[in-house]
Amino acid sequence: KKKKVKQRNNERERERERERERERERERERERERMIKDIPASARTVERQRERERERER
């Protein structure tokens, strides 16, 4: 009998762990979005120009 209770608890624990993992993932995504928004458009343009220059060098 006790084994089943333990098993259920383990399953719940794993579920909670997965939920936390998902939450962390979402948080990271939001963080990335914020970072992207914080970068001024001009900086992004400069970045693209650098990319093009790197492409030319190859």
VMD Tcl script that builds the backbone (N, CA, C; Angstrom):
set m [mol new atoms 174]
animate dup $m
set s [atomselect $m all]
$s set {name element resname resid chain x y z} {
  {N N LYS 1 A 0.827 -1.213 0.000}
  {CA C LYS 1 A 0.000 0.000 0.000}
  {C C LYS 1 A 0.866 1.270 0.000}
  {N N LYS 2 A 1.873 1.285 0.869}
  {CA C LYS 2 A 2.714 2.483 0.964}
  {C C LYS 2 A 3.459 2.757 -0.337}
  {N N LYS 3 A 3.808 1.701 -1.043}
  {CA C LYS 3 A 4.529 1.873 -2.306}
  {C C LYS 3 A 3.719 2.704 -3.289}
  {N N LYS 4 A 2.427 2.426 -3.365}
  {CA C LYS 4 A 1.584 3.177 -4.309}
  {C C LYS 4 A 1.551 4.652 -3.960}
  {N N VAL 5 A 1.446 4.955 -2.687}
  {CA C VAL 5 A 1.434 6.355 -2.254}
  {C C VAL 5 A 2.742 7.015 -2.665}
  {N N LYS 6 A 3.847 6.319 -2.412}
  {CA C LYS 6 A 5.155 6.860 -2.787}
  {C C LYS 6 A 5.224 7.099 -4.278}
  {N N GLN 7 A 4.731 6.143 -5.041}
  {CA C GLN 7 A 4.761 6.255 -6.494}
  {C C GLN 7 A 3.978 7.489 -6.941}
  {N N ARG 8 A 2.778 7.640 -6.366}
  {CA C ARG 8 A 1.956 8.796 -6.732}
  {C C ARG 8 A 2.678 10.090 -6.383}
  {N N ASN 9 A 3.294 10.117 -5.204}
  {CA C ASN 9 A 4.026 11.318 -4.793}
  {C C ASN 9 A 5.160 11.607 -5.773}
  {N N ASN 10 A 5.863 10.551 -6.182}
  {CA C ASN 10 A 6.964 10.730 -7.132}
  {C C ASN 10 A 6.445 11.304 -8.442}
  {N N GLU 11 A 5.337 10.768 -8.908}
  {CA C GLU 11 A 4.761 11.260 -10.158}
  {C C GLU 11 A 4.384 12.723 -10.042}
  {N N ARG 12 A 3.740 13.063 -8.923}
  {CA C ARG 12 A 3.358 14.458 -8.702}
  {C C ARG 12 A 4.603 15.337 -8.684}
  {N N GLU 13 A 5.644 14.859 -7.994}
  {CA C GLU 13 A 6.890 15.612 -7.874}
  {C C GLU 13 A 7.485 15.846 -9.263}
  {N N ARG 14 A 7.515 14.797 -10.071}
  {CA C ARG 14 A 8.049 14.920 -11.427}
  {C C ARG 14 A 7.223 15.919 -12.233}
  {N N GLU 15 A 5.909 15.851 -12.078}
  {CA C GLU 15 A 5.012 16.770 -12.797}
  {C C GLU 15 A 5.331 18.212 -12.400}
  {N N ARG 16 A 5.480 18.425 -11.100}
  {CA C ARG 16 A 5.799 19.763 -10.602}
  {C C ARG 16 A 7.132 20.228 -11.176}
  {N N GLU 17 A 8.103 19.317 -11.211}
  {CA C GLU 17 A 9.432 19.638 -11.735}
  {C C GLU 17 A 9.315 20.073 -13.190}
  {N N ARG 18 A 8.549 19.310 -13.968}
  {CA C ARG 18 A 8.347 19.646 -15.377}
  {C C ARG 18 A 7.696 21.021 -15.504}
  {N N GLU 19 A 6.713 21.286 -14.656}
  {CA C GLU 19 A 6.005 22.566 -14.679}
  {C C GLU 19 A 7.001 23.701 -14.416}
  {N N ARG 20 A 7.837 23.523 -13.396}
  {CA C ARG 20 A 8.840 24.543 -13.068}
  {C C ARG 20 A 9.779 24.757 -14.251}
  {N N GLU 21 A 10.185 23.665 -14.883}
  {CA C GLU 21 A 11.084 23.735 -16.033}
  {C C GLU 21 A 10.439 24.566 -17.137}
  {N N ARG 22 A 9.160 24.278 -17.420}
  {CA C ARG 22 A 8.417 25.020 -18.447}
  {C C ARG 22 A 8.359 26.492 -18.092}
  {N N GLU 23 A 8.092 26.770 -16.814}
  {CA C GLU 23 A 7.981 28.151 -16.341}
  {C C GLU 23 A 9.312 28.867 -16.582}
  {N N ARG 24 A 10.414 28.206 -16.225}
  {CA C ARG 24 A 11.740 28.794 -16.416}
  {C C ARG 24 A 11.974 29.080 -17.895}
  {N N GLU 25 A 11.583 28.139 -18.734}
  {CA C GLU 25 A 11.754 28.283 -20.181}
  {C C GLU 25 A 11.002 29.523 -20.667}
  {N N ARG 26 A 9.728 29.650 -20.223}
  {CA C ARG 26 A 8.912 30.803 -20.611}
  {C C ARG 26 A 9.570 32.094 -20.143}
  {N N GLU 27 A 10.097 32.073 -18.920}
  {CA C GLU 27 A 10.749 33.248 -18.344}
  {C C GLU 27 A 11.927 33.651 -19.223}
  {N N ARG 28 A 12.727 32.659 -19.636}
  {CA C ARG 28 A 13.878 32.930 -20.494}
  {C C ARG 28 A 13.427 33.548 -21.811}
  {N N GLU 29 A 12.350 32.991 -22.371}
  {CA C GLU 29 A 11.813 33.525 -23.636}
  {C C GLU 29 A 11.453 34.998 -23.467}
  {N N ARG 30 A 10.699 35.296 -22.392}
  {CA C ARG 30 A 10.282 36.674 -22.126}
  {C C ARG 30 A 11.504 37.575 -22.004}
  {N N GLU 31 A 12.517 37.091 -21.292}
  {CA C GLU 31 A 13.753 37.836 -21.082}
  {C C GLU 31 A 14.370 38.174 -22.437}
  {N N ARG 32 A 14.440 37.159 -23.324}
  {CA C ARG 32 A 15.009 37.361 -24.653}
  {C C ARG 32 A 14.209 38.407 -25.421}
  {N N GLU 33 A 12.879 38.287 -25.356}
  {CA C GLU 33 A 12.015 39.251 -26.050}
  {C C GLU 33 A 12.324 40.665 -25.572}
  {N N ARG 34 A 12.417 40.816 -24.253}
  {CA C ARG 34 A 12.682 42.124 -23.672}
  {C C ARG 34 A 14.018 42.656 -24.178}
  {N N MET 35 A 15.040 41.802 -24.176}
  {CA C MET 35 A 16.369 42.212 -24.626}
  {C C MET 35 A 16.286 42.716 -26.065}
  {N N ILE 36 A 15.620 41.939 -26.914}
  {CA C ILE 36 A 15.499 42.309 -28.325}
  {C C ILE 36 A 14.813 43.664 -28.457}
  {N N LYS 37 A 13.752 43.873 -27.677}
  {CA C LYS 37 A 13.018 45.141 -27.751}
  {C C LYS 37 A 13.881 46.292 -27.257}
  {N N ASP 38 A 14.736 46.011 -26.242}
  {CA C ASP 38 A 15.565 47.070 -25.669}
  {C C ASP 38 A 16.644 47.539 -26.638}
  {N N ILE 39 A 17.074 46.646 -27.535}
  {CA C ILE 39 A 18.113 47.041 -28.490}
  {C C ILE 39 A 17.511 48.034 -29.481}
  {N N PRO 40 A 18.109 49.208 -29.617}
  {CA C PRO 40 A 17.581 50.187 -30.571}
  {C C PRO 40 A 17.671 49.646 -31.994}
  {N N ALA 41 A 16.769 50.084 -32.854}
  {CA C ALA 41 A 16.737 49.622 -34.237}
  {C C ALA 41 A 18.076 49.884 -34.918}
  {N N SER 42 A 18.698 51.023 -34.634}
  {CA C SER 42 A 19.977 51.369 -35.278}
  {C C SER 42 A 21.047 50.325 -34.945}
  {N N ALA 43 A 21.091 49.906 -33.680}
  {CA C ALA 43 A 22.070 48.899 -33.269}
  {C C ALA 43 A 21.832 47.613 -34.059}
  {N N ARG 44 A 20.554 47.275 -34.250}
  {CA C ARG 44 A 20.235 46.071 -35.006}
  {C C ARG 44 A 20.723 46.212 -36.447}
  {N N THR 45 A 20.555 47.409 -37.019}
  {CA C THR 45 A 20.992 47.659 -38.396}
  {C C THR 45 A 22.505 47.499 -38.485}
  {N N VAL 46 A 23.219 48.052 -37.506}
  {CA C VAL 46 A 24.683 47.933 -37.474}
  {C C VAL 46 A 25.055 46.460 -37.441}
  {N N GLU 47 A 24.334 45.690 -36.609}
  {CA C GLU 47 A 24.595 44.261 -36.496}
  {C C GLU 47 A 24.428 43.586 -37.856}
  {N N ARG 48 A 23.384 43.949 -38.580}
  {CA C ARG 48 A 23.138 43.360 -39.898}
  {C C ARG 48 A 24.271 43.711 -40.861}
  {N N GLN 49 A 24.727 44.961 -40.792}
  {CA C GLN 49 A 25.832 45.387 -41.660}
  {C C GLN 49 A 27.069 44.555 -41.366}
  {N N ARG 50 A 27.353 44.334 -40.085}
  {CA C ARG 50 A 28.514 43.515 -39.700}
  {C C ARG 50 A 28.374 42.114 -40.276}
  {N N GLU 51 A 27.141 41.574 -40.186}
  {CA C GLU 51 A 26.884 40.237 -40.734}
  {C C GLU 51 A 27.236 40.217 -42.216}
  {N N ARG 52 A 26.767 41.223 -42.965}
  {CA C ARG 52 A 27.023 41.291 -44.403}
  {C C ARG 52 A 28.514 41.347 -44.688}
  {N N GLU 53 A 29.240 42.154 -43.879}
  {CA C GLU 53 A 30.692 42.261 -44.065}
  {C C GLU 53 A 31.354 40.906 -43.845}
  {N N ARG 54 A 30.913 40.180 -42.826}
  {CA C ARG 54 A 31.465 38.853 -42.552}
  {C C ARG 54 A 31.203 37.927 -43.728}
  {N N GLU 55 A 29.997 38.027 -44.289}
  {CA C GLU 55 A 29.650 37.194 -45.441}
  {C C GLU 55 A 30.595 37.500 -46.603}
  {N N ARG 56 A 30.862 38.792 -46.834}
  {CA C ARG 56 A 31.740 39.210 -47.935}
  {C C ARG 56 A 33.143 38.639 -47.748}
  {N N GLU 57 A 33.628 38.630 -46.482}
  {CA C GLU 57 A 34.981 38.141 -46.209}
  {C C GLU 57 A 35.151 36.678 -46.571}
  {N N ARG 58 A 34.075 35.902 -46.494}
  {CA C ARG 58 A 34.178 34.470 -46.771}
  {C C ARG 58 A 34.313 34.140 -48.210}
}
mol reanalyze $m
mol bondsrecalc $m
mol representation Tube
mol addrep $m
